[in-house]
Amino acid sequence: MKIAQKLAVSYLRTKFKLLSSISKKRAAEKALELFRTPQSRNKKELPKIFEEAEKLQFDFRGVTIRGYRWNKNAGRKALIIHGFESSVVNFDRYIKPLTGKGYEVLAFDAQAHGRSGGKMISAPEYAGMIREVYDRFGPVHSFMAHSFGCLALILALENIRHDENCRIVLIAPATESTTAADTFMRFLKLDDEVRKEFDNEIMKMGGRPLEWYSISRAIKNIKAKILWLHDEDDDITPLADALKVKEENFPNVEFVITKGLGHRRIYRDNKVSKLITDFM
């Protein structure tokens, strides 16, 4: 970690320690705001394949969502869904293989990400955006998602009619929201009282407890055929959470466990890329 980053982390922890000493509830409110706010926005130069795409945009709850479409009016449709602090531009390697298979390909930056508007995001908001994309540009027959996008997709599909002919690729899924919150709380060095208030704020915001936002819970309601890819060395979304789902032996879920690719290199790996496009 660079000196500037260490100073920023130290400042944050000091700020929250002081706020926590004044009000646990207020500290939890501010922690949730930070939890929902991407700290970086990928707006790098568009890869050439994105320059060739049809540009799309729509309003979602007062936020402008921007995206791309290739091979319009092809038969089946595929949707690419990125993770937290990412962008669909990171998945440029998948466009030509999917259009080559006869797909119309759709890809959108979520709110607070890439070239879309907004400053904050949550799992239910992202799921809502995916449902909006489905309603406006679907029906979608195949989905590919990474990390936080996997959680949003599975939550969305609980409310989208689909069957066993639907194909889903989950890459390094954020399987449990409780795990993400635990990691976040440890990072800020916040105590159990603040965590309790944090959970209360999530319940107030979405009407559901934190543990409800879980792939292991929602996947039981998914009929689609699923390819789940996870790396042993993933330090963002731990394999341990994925293995608990694997133990359930869902007949429609195929697991592929890799080694040495981590959380992001996994979807850039040539063998993994071919496995994904062949599956879809």
Beta strands, then each sheet from edge to edge (+ up, - down):
strand 1: 54-60
strand 2: 63-70
strand 3: 77-81
strand 4: 104-108
strand 5: 142-146
strand 6: 167-171
strand 7: 225-231
strand 8: 253-258
sheet 1: 1+ 2- 4+ 3+ 5+ 6+ 7+ 8+
end
